[in-house]
Amino acid sequence: MAGPSCSTPSRRTPGCRTQIPLTRIASTRIASTQIPPTRSPPTPTSQASPPRTPTSRPAAPRTPTSRPAAPRTPTSRPAAPRTPPSRPAAHGTPRKRTPLTPAPTAPGTGTPTTPPPLRPVPAPQDPTPLGADAARWALLYPAGHDRPRIDAGHLLQRESNPLFRVRYAHARTRALTRNAAALGFTGTPGDVPGADDLLGALAEYPRALRVAATHRAPDRVARQLVTTADAFLALQHLVLPLGDEKPSAAHRARLALAEATGTVLAGGLSLLGISAPDYL
């Protein structure tokens, strides 16, 4: 028995008389040769866990236990003040520099006061031929508004010469101390009747120094020394015992007052730059 035949052109299949269209065969081959599309790997859908916060306790601040370092004291020695060299004077003698004094202050307030303007009157001539001591006295004894007197009268050993009276009074105090030591007694502070003028002059000496420094008036010191010397010369013959008289408490008190007078006279002359000899 003959099998069925296909009306369209086809390819025969063994054992089957059914014909397969050529167009279907061609489409099947084309489809088999296509490259399948590449699929991307699946993305994990797991949910990300949030960052973990550390739950550890904060460390307590550490207190240093080391001892504080003691402040260091500098051991460097202070620099010594430099003294500028003094220029020689015109006559060849090196000039002495006067130390600076602090500015005067008003009493009770401590504020500096302005000293009055100074207009010293120049000397009529050079006092150098008189010598150092007499020349200083000739320039410092008169007030700033007076004209200095430059003559040989400052060299005379007379009572009319104030410089001689001051230096002679100082020399007498030193001589009285030596004579009392030879008699075997020393000075002892005590009451001295009739010495009010000398005691007042000695008590006024510190005020004279203060006023002289405030007003820059060395003549105040020189005049106070003259007053003190005159008051002492009026009493100097009563210091030592006379004749066969024995030293008493009154003599010791007068000797102590004479020694104090000599100390004041020597200190005042030294401030003026004048020597105070023990023998004259």
C-alpha positions in Angstrom: 0.0 0.0 0.0 1.5 3.3 -1.1 2.0 6.1 1.5 0.8 9.7 1.3 2.7 12.1 -0.8 3.2 15.9 0.0 2.1 18.4 -2.6 4.9 20.9 -1.6 8.6 20.3 -2.3 10.0 18.5 0.8 12.6 16.2 2.0 11.7 12.6 2.5 12.1 11.1 6.0 13.0 7.5 6.2 10.0 5.3 7.1 7.6 8.2 6.6 6.2 9.4 3.3 5.3 12.8 4.9 7.2 15.7 3.3 8.7 18.5 5.5 8.6 22.0 4.0 12.0 23.4 3.2 11.2 26.8 4.7 10.7 25.2 8.1 14.0 23.4 7.9 15.8 26.7 7.0 14.2 28.6 9.9 15.1 25.8 12.3 18.8 26.0 11.3 18.9 29.7 11.6 17.4 29.6 15.1 19.8 26.9 16.2 22.8 29.0 15.1 21.9 32.1 17.2 24.0 32.9 20.4 21.9 32.8 23.5 22.0 36.2 25.4 24.4 36.4 28.4 22.7 36.8 31.7 24.3 38.7 34.5 24.8 36.9 37.8 22.0 37.5 40.2 22.6 40.3 42.7 22.3 39.2 46.3 19.3 40.6 47.9 20.6 40.2 51.5 20.1 43.4 53.5 23.3 45.0 54.8 23.6 45.2 58.5 24.1 48.7 60.1 27.6 49.5 61.5 28.1 48.3 65.1 28.8 51.0 67.7 31.3 50.0 70.3 29.8 49.8 73.7 33.0 49.8 75.6 33.2 52.4 78.5 35.4 55.5 78.0 38.7 55.3 79.8 38.9 57.7 82.8 41.5 60.5 82.4 44.8 59.7 84.0 46.1 62.1 86.6 49.9 62.6 86.4 51.5 61.6 89.6 54.9 63.1 88.9 55.9 66.0 91.2 56.0 69.5 89.7 59.4 70.7 88.9 60.7 73.3 91.3 61.3 76.8 89.8 64.9 77.2 88.8 66.7 80.2 90.2 69.2 81.7 87.9 72.7 81.4 89.3 74.3 84.0 87.0 76.1 86.8 88.8 74.8 90.3 88.2 77.0 92.4 86.0 79.1 94.9 87.9 78.2 98.5 87.1 80.6 100.1 84.7 82.2 103.3 85.9 83.1 105.6 83.0 86.6 107.0 83.1 86.8 110.5 84.3 88.4 113.1 82.0 91.3 115.0 83.4 90.7 118.6 84.3 92.4 121.5 82.5 95.1 121.8 85.2 96.0 118.1 84.9 94.3 116.8 88.1 91.7 114.1 87.5 88.2 115.3 88.1 86.2 113.5 90.8 82.7 112.5 89.9 80.0 113.4 92.5 77.7 110.5 93.3 74.1 110.9 92.2 71.5 111.6 94.9 67.9 110.5 94.6 65.3 113.0 93.6 63.8 114.8 96.5 60.2 113.9 97.4 57.4 115.8 99.0 57.0 115.0 102.7 54.2 112.5 103.4 53.3 111.9 99.7 56.4 110.3 98.3 56.0 112.1 94.9 59.2 113.7 93.5 59.4 117.5 93.7 61.0 119.7 91.1 63.9 121.6 92.6 64.1 125.4 91.9 66.2 126.5 88.9 69.8 127.2 89.7 71.7 130.1 88.3 75.1 130.1 90.1 77.1 133.2 89.8 80.5 132.5 88.2 83.7 133.1 90.2 85.6 136.2 89.3 88.9 134.3 88.9 90.3 130.8 89.1 90.4 129.5 92.7 92.9 126.7 91.9 95.9 128.6 93.4 94.2 128.5 96.8 94.6 124.7 97.0 91.9 122.0 96.9 90.4 122.6 100.4 90.3 126.4 100.3 89.1 126.5 96.7 86.1 124.2 97.5 85.2 126.3 100.5 85.4 129.5 98.5 83.0 128.2 96.0 80.6 126.3 98.3 80.3 128.7 101.3 78.5 131.6 99.6 74.9 131.1 98.4 74.1 130.4 94.8 73.0 134.0 94.1 76.2 135.5 95.7 79.5 136.1 93.9 82.3 133.9 95.4 85.2 135.6 97.0 88.5 134.3 95.7 91.4 135.7 97.7 94.1 134.6 100.1 91.8 135.2 103.1 90.7 131.6 103.0 94.2 130.5 103.9 94.7 132.7 107.0 94.6 131.0 110.4 92.5 133.7 112.0 89.1 133.8 113.7 87.8 135.9 110.8 88.3 132.9 108.5 85.2 130.5 108.7 87.1 127.6 107.2 89.9 127.9 109.8 87.3 128.0 112.7 85.6 124.8 111.5 88.8 122.9 111.0 90.3 124.2 114.2 87.2 123.1 116.2 87.6 119.6 114.7 91.2 119.4 115.6 90.4 120.5 119.2 87.9 117.7 119.6 90.6 115.2 118.7 93.1 116.8 121.0 90.6 116.7 123.9 90.1 113.0 123.4 93.9 112.4 123.5 94.4 114.5 126.6 91.5 112.8 128.4 93.0 109.4 127.6 96.2 110.6 129.1 94.4 111.6 132.3 92.7 108.2 132.4 89.1 108.9 131.6 86.8 108.6 128.6 83.6 110.3 127.6 80.2 109.2 128.9 76.9 110.7 127.6 75.1 112.8 130.2 73.6 116.2 130.9 75.8 119.2 130.1 74.5 122.4 131.6 75.1 125.6 129.6 75.5 123.7 126.3 72.2 124.6 124.8 73.6 126.4 121.8 75.9 123.4 120.9 73.1 120.9 121.5 70.8 122.9 119.3 73.4 123.1 116.5 73.9 119.4 116.6 70.2 118.7 116.5 69.8 121.0 113.5 72.5 119.3 111.5 70.2 116.5 110.0 67.6 119.1 108.9 70.4 121.1 107.3 71.5 118.1 105.3 67.9 117.4 104.1 67.3 121.0 103.1 70.7 121.2 101.3 69.9 118.0 99.3 66.4 119.2 98.5 67.4 122.6 97.2 70.8 121.6 96.0 72.4 124.2 98.2 75.7 123.1 99.7 76.1 126.5 101.4 73.5 125.3 104.0 75.9 122.6 105.2 78.9 124.9 105.3 77.0 127.5 107.3 75.7 124.9 109.7 79.3 123.7 110.3 80.3 127.2 111.1 77.5 127.6 113.7 78.4 124.2 115.3 82.1 125.1 115.5 81.5 128.5 117.1 79.2 126.9 119.7 81.8 124.3 120.5 84.7 126.7 120.8 82.8 128.6 123.4 82.8 125.5 125.7 85.9 123.7 124.8 87.9 125.0 127.8 85.4 123.3 130.2 85.9 119.8 128.9 89.1 118.8 130.8 89.7 119.2 134.6 91.8 122.2 135.6 94.8 122.0 138.0 94.4 119.4 140.7 90.7 118.8 139.8 89.7 115.2 139.5 87.7 114.0 136.4 84.0 114.0 137.3 80.8 112.9 135.6 80.4 116.4 134.2 83.8 116.2 132.6 82.9 112.8 131.0 79.6 114.2 129.7 81.4 117.2 128.2 84.0 115.0 126.6 81.3 112.8 125.0 79.6 116.0 123.7 83.0 117.1 122.3 83.5 113.8 120.5 80.0 114.0 119.0 80.8 117.5 117.8 84.0 116.3 116.1 82.1 113.5 114.3 79.6 116.0 112.9 82.3 118.5 111.8 84.4 115.7 110.1 81.3 114.3 108.3 80.2 117.8 107.1 83.7 118.6 105.8 83.8 115.3 104.0 80.5 116.0 102.3 82.0 119.2 101.0 85.1 117.4 99.8 87.4 119.2 102.4 89.8 117.4 104.6 89.5 117.4 108.4 93.0 117.1 110.0 93.4 115.9 113.5 96.3 118.3 114.1 96.2 121.9 113.1 
